[in-house]
Amino acid sequence: MRRSRRLWTRLVALCGSCAIVTAMTMLGEGRGQVIQQVTGQAPLVFDQVVGQPMGLPHLPPQGAWGEVINVTSRWIVMQNHTGQQFPIAIEDIGEFLVRWPLSIDALTNQSVIEAVGQEQGNNVLETEHVDVFEGGDRTLVSPTYNSLLANNAVVTTLDPGFNRLMSPWDYGGQNLLYGWAYPTGGNLGIPTRLHVVGNAINRAPLQIGIPGNNVATVIPYPGQGLSVTQVTRGNMNHVRKGDYAFLMPQQIGQRGLILSQFVLYKSMPFRQFNPAAVR
């Protein structure tokens, strides 16, 4: 009797395992069919991820790069550096942004600039890149002036350890305080950085109007120039085969990847792009 019960238990467990494997295979086949319908060809090695349908062993949660190999009005198919192909439905993208190359000369007083760089004192920051927001896309950001500590923590008004008001003279001490009393993985000794957002006031040098009726000056690192990109909200009309994108995945769903953010990188300025051109 005991032996029969053991055999029955093992049989139930075996049947359950077979059912799980079958379900995982069906999920992989379903996603493979999506890729084949969009691209007209079978996926390369997409079924390698089926073993962990709710995880992303080959597309890390902190983000990864991919190339667009096909696009329709609803679907984007991405391929990573190992040849894996991932279908993405437009409704499975949380935030869709596009970065377009731009020059400093194209800025106007209506342009909103975002910059993050090393603080040099007197509202001067050094950086290698700035983002520009125009028209309706200016609502993607808001006027900002924040000092960032080495671990990306924002400098606070209250000392988190002694509960007293902080003055500018205390910033260095707070940097150390976050390092030992509230360890967050930051490296001590890294200069405090500035994060500023505001309208462009001057182009040479680049100056930004910041909260408090102040001005922040943005300069490049010694011997380098400033790279500039215009950031816009994205849609499927912007996507072309061969484009590169940075993905922030959440999980692999039944249809394909589910993303918290999709950032498309274009090789031409936004003003030169023709959305009606053949894909």
C-alpha positions in Angstrom: 0.0 0.0 0.0 2.8 2.5 0.9 4.6 1.6 -2.3 1.5 2.2 -4.3 1.1 5.7 -2.7 4.7 6.6 -3.4 4.3 5.5 -7.1 1.1 7.6 -7.3 2.8 10.6 -5.9 5.7 10.3 -8.3 3.3 9.9 -11.2 1.4 13.1 -10.3 4.6 15.0 -10.0 5.8 13.7 -13.3 2.6 14.7 -15.0 2.8 18.2 -13.5 6.3 18.7 -14.8 5.3 17.6 -18.3 2.4 20.1 -18.2 4.8 22.9 -17.2 7.2 22.1 -19.9 4.4 21.9 -22.5 3.0 25.3 -21.3 6.5 26.9 -21.6 6.9 25.4 -25.0 3.5 26.8 -26.1 4.6 30.3 -24.8 7.8 30.1 -26.8 5.9 29.0 -29.9 3.4 31.8 -29.5 6.2 34.4 -29.4 7.9 32.7 -32.3 4.8 32.9 -34.3 4.5 36.7 -33.6 8.1 37.2 -34.9 7.4 35.1 -38.0 4.2 37.0 -38.7 6.0 40.4 -38.4 9.2 39.6 -40.1 8.2 36.8 -42.5 10.9 34.5 -41.2 11.4 32.2 -38.3 13.2 33.6 -35.2 16.8 32.7 -34.7 17.3 31.7 -31.1 14.3 33.3 -29.3 13.4 30.0 -27.7 16.5 30.1 -25.6 14.7 32.4 -23.1 11.6 30.2 -22.8 13.3 28.3 -19.9 12.6 31.3 -17.7 9.4 32.9 -19.1 9.1 35.5 -16.3 12.8 36.4 -16.2 15.2 38.1 -18.5 18.4 36.0 -18.5 19.7 37.5 -21.8 18.2 41.0 -21.5 19.2 42.4 -18.1 16.7 44.5 -16.1 19.1 47.4 -15.9 18.8 47.8 -19.6 20.3 46.6 -22.9 20.8 47.7 -26.5 19.1 46.2 -29.5 18.7 46.7 -33.3 15.3 47.1 -35.0 15.0 44.3 -37.6 11.4 44.9 -38.5 8.5 47.2 -37.6 4.8 47.4 -38.4 2.0 49.8 -37.1 1.8 47.7 -33.9 4.9 45.6 -33.5 8.7 46.2 -33.2 11.0 43.2 -33.5 14.4 43.8 -31.8 17.6 41.7 -32.1 20.4 41.8 -29.5 24.1 41.3 -30.0 23.8 37.5 -29.7 21.1 37.2 -32.4 18.2 36.8 -30.1 15.0 38.3 -31.4 12.3 39.9 -29.2 8.8 41.0 -30.4 7.5 44.2 -28.6 3.8 45.3 -28.9 3.3 49.1 -28.8 0.9 48.7 -25.9 3.6 46.9 -23.9 5.9 50.0 -23.9 5.6 52.1 -20.8 7.6 55.2 -21.9 8.5 55.7 -25.5 11.2 58.3 -26.2 13.4 59.3 -29.2 16.8 60.9 -29.1 17.7 63.0 -32.2 21.1 64.6 -32.8 21.2 68.4 -32.5 23.6 71.3 -32.5 24.0 74.1 -30.0 23.4 76.6 -32.9 19.8 75.2 -33.2 18.9 76.4 -29.6 16.5 79.2 -29.0 15.2 80.9 -25.9 12.3 78.5 -26.0 14.5 75.5 -25.8 14.6 73.7 -22.5 17.9 72.2 -21.5 18.7 69.4 -19.1 22.3 68.8 -18.0 24.0 66.8 -15.3 27.7 67.3 -14.5 30.5 67.9 -12.0 29.9 71.1 -9.9 32.7 73.7 -10.3 31.2 76.3 -8.0 29.2 79.5 -8.8 26.5 77.4 -10.6 29.0 76.1 -13.2 29.0 72.5 -14.2 31.2 70.4 -16.5 29.6 67.7 -18.6 29.9 66.0 -22.0 26.3 65.9 -23.0 23.0 67.9 -22.7 19.4 67.1 -23.7 17.1 69.5 -25.4 13.3 69.6 -25.2 11.2 71.6 -27.7 7.5 72.4 -28.1 5.1 70.1 -26.4 7.9 67.8 -25.3 9.1 70.4 -22.8 6.5 68.9 -20.4 8.7 65.9 -20.1 10.9 67.8 -17.6 10.4 70.6 -15.1 12.7 73.5 -13.9 15.3 71.8 -11.6 18.4 72.7 -9.6 19.7 69.8 -7.5 23.1 69.1 -6.0 23.8 65.4 -6.3 26.1 63.5 -3.9 28.6 60.9 -5.0 26.0 58.1 -4.7 23.4 60.1 -6.7 21.5 61.1 -3.5 20.1 64.6 -3.5 21.6 67.1 -1.1 19.0 67.6 1.6 17.9 70.5 3.7 18.1 68.5 6.9 21.1 66.5 8.1 19.7 62.9 8.1 21.9 62.0 11.1 21.7 65.1 13.4 18.3 66.5 12.3 19.6 70.1 11.9 19.5 72.6 9.1 22.2 72.1 6.5 24.2 75.0 5.1 26.3 75.0 1.9 29.4 74.5 4.2 27.9 71.2 5.3 27.6 69.5 1.9 31.1 67.9 2.2 30.2 66.6 5.6 26.9 65.2 4.3 28.8 63.5 1.5 30.8 61.7 4.1 27.8 61.1 6.3 25.9 59.3 3.5 29.1 57.2 3.0 29.4 55.7 6.5 26.1 56.2 8.4 23.8 55.6 5.4 25.9 53.4 3.0 24.4 53.3 -0.5 27.4 52.1 -2.6 28.7 55.6 -3.5 32.4 56.3 -3.8 33.8 58.8 -1.4 35.9 61.6 -2.8 33.8 61.9 -6.0 32.9 65.6 -6.5 29.3 66.7 -6.0 27.4 67.1 -9.2 24.7 69.4 -10.4 21.4 68.5 -12.1 19.8 71.5 -13.8 16.8 72.0 -16.1 15.8 75.3 -17.6 15.4 77.5 -20.7 18.4 78.3 -22.8 19.6 81.9 -22.2 22.9 82.0 -24.1 24.6 79.6 -26.5 28.3 80.6 -26.0 28.8 79.8 -23.3 25.8 77.7 -22.8 23.7 79.2 -20.0 20.4 77.9 -18.5 17.9 79.8 -16.5 17.2 77.9 -13.2 14.8 78.2 -10.3 15.3 81.3 -8.1 16.0 83.6 -11.0 19.5 82.2 -11.3 21.7 81.1 -14.2 23.7 77.9 -14.5 26.7 77.8 -16.9 27.4 74.5 -18.7 30.9 73.9 -20.0 32.5 70.8 -21.6 35.3 68.8 -20.1 38.7 70.2 -21.0 39.6 69.4 -24.6 36.2 68.0 -25.4 33.0 69.3 -26.9 29.3 69.0 -25.9 27.2 66.4 -27.5 23.5 67.5 -27.9 20.4 65.4 -28.4 16.8 66.5 -28.8 14.4 64.3 -26.8 10.9 63.8 -28.0 8.0 61.5 -27.3 8.0 58.5 -29.7 5.5 56.7 -31.8 5.6 53.9 -34.4 6.1 56.4 -37.3 9.5 57.2 -35.9 10.8 53.6 -36.0 12.8 52.3 -39.0 14.6 49.1 -39.7 18.2 49.4 -38.7 17.6 51.9 -35.8 19.2 51.2 -32.5 17.3 51.4 -29.2 18.0 51.1 -25.4 15.4 48.9 -23.6 14.4 48.8 -20.0 12.6 45.5 -19.7 10.2 44.4 -17.0 9.4 40.8 -18.0 8.7 38.5 -20.9 5.0 38.2 -21.4 3.0 35.8 -23.6 3.4 38.1 -26.6 6.9 39.2 -26.1 8.9 41.8 -24.1 7.1 44.2 -21.7 9.2 47.4 -21.3 9.2 50.2 -18.8 11.1 52.4 -21.2 12.0 52.3 -24.9 14.6 54.9 -26.1 15.1 55.1 -29.8 18.3 56.6 -31.3 18.1 58.4 -34.6 20.9 59.4 -36.9 19.3 62.6 -38.3 17.8 65.7 -36.6 14.1 65.7 -35.9 13.5 68.6 -38.3 14.9 66.6 -41.2 12.9 63.4 -40.5 10.0 62.5 -42.8 7.5 60.2 -41.1 5.8 59.5 -44.4 9.0 58.0 -45.9 8.9 54.3 -46.8 10.1 52.2 -43.9 
